[in-house]
Each structure stands twice: as structure tokens, then as C-alpha cells.
Amino acid sequence: MILTQKVIDQIQVAMRHTKKNGDLNWNNGDEIEVQLAGTFAGDKFIVIKNKSKDPVVPTPPHDGFDYEKEEWKGGCNSLGRTAGY
């Protein structure tokens, strides 16, 4: 498949999406890696990884969860359910 200018323009528009606060997720000059993935020969998708954001910084543990007991502190989450419900 040849990428036409129309397809390239559509990808460029899609890459302009922003975070909730309006900041761009992708900046000019970011180092990217393009990969092709998919299970079936006729069904593929393009993966564009932003290598400039490596290493990914994980989210800190939740203060309200006891990771040893695998339950929310106080026994229930905000819906009144115990962990593993």
C-alpha cells in the first residue's frame, strides 16, 4: 500500500489531539517509532510510539488501597465493594 498525501494529512490531523488541559500529546521533533500490528493479513493497524517519552513514568500507588491485603483501606471502595468484586 502506498501512503497518499490524503492519508498522510489525515494522520497528521489525528496526531494533533490534546490532553484535557489543552497541552499537545505530540510535539514537533518528538522521536517516534512506527510499527505495523494485527492478527490477520488483511486487518492491520499502525502503532506510533513516542520514544521521546521513554521511560514511561508509572502512576504512583493509590493511597487508599492496601496492596498487601489487596483491599481498599476501610474494607470497601467508593462503590461499597471490596477488592476483587
N, C-alpha and C positions, 0 to 999 in steps of 0.2 A: 504494500500500500504506500502510495506517495502522499505525503502531507502537503495539501494545497495551502495557499495563503489564507483561504477562508477558514480552514481547520485551525491553522496556527493562530489566527485572530481570535477565534472562539476560545482557544486555550488561554490566550493572553488575557481576555476579559474575565474568565473564570478564576485566574490567578490573582485578581485584584480584590478578592474578598477580604473582609476585615474582622478584627476581634470585636467584641461587644462595645469596647470603649472607642472604636474607630481606628485604632492602630492597624497598619497593614501586617498581615502574616508573612508576606513575602516581600523582600526588598530588592531593588536593583543591585546586582553584584553578589547576591547570595550564591554560594556554591551549591549546585544541585546534582543529583544523580537520577537518571531516567531508567526505569525498568519496565518490562512487559510481563504481565502475570495473567493467570486464568487457568481454568481446568480443561476446557475444551478448545480444540484448534480454532473454531470459528467464534469463540467467545473470549475475548481478551480485554484487559483494561491496562491503562498506563499508570504507573506509580511514579510520582515525582517526589523524591526525598530532598529535604533541605539539609544538606550536610553542614551548613553554617551553624545549625542549632545543635550539633553534636558536641559533647554528650548531652543527652536529654537529662534534665534535672527532674527527678521524681517528686511527686507530691508528698509533703510530709505526712506522717501518720496522723489519724484523726484523734484529737484529744479525748473525745467521748467514747472511745472504743477500747476495751481491754483485749489486747491481741493474744495474751496467754490463755485467757478463758474463752476467747472467741465470742464475746458478747459485749453489748453496749453497757457502759457503766450505768448502774441503776437497774440493769437487767433487761431493758427494752429500748428499742429505737424510737424515733419520733412518731412512728405509727403504732406504737404499743406492742411491737413484735420482737421476740428475742432473735438473736443472731441465728442464721441458718433456717429461718422460717421459709 
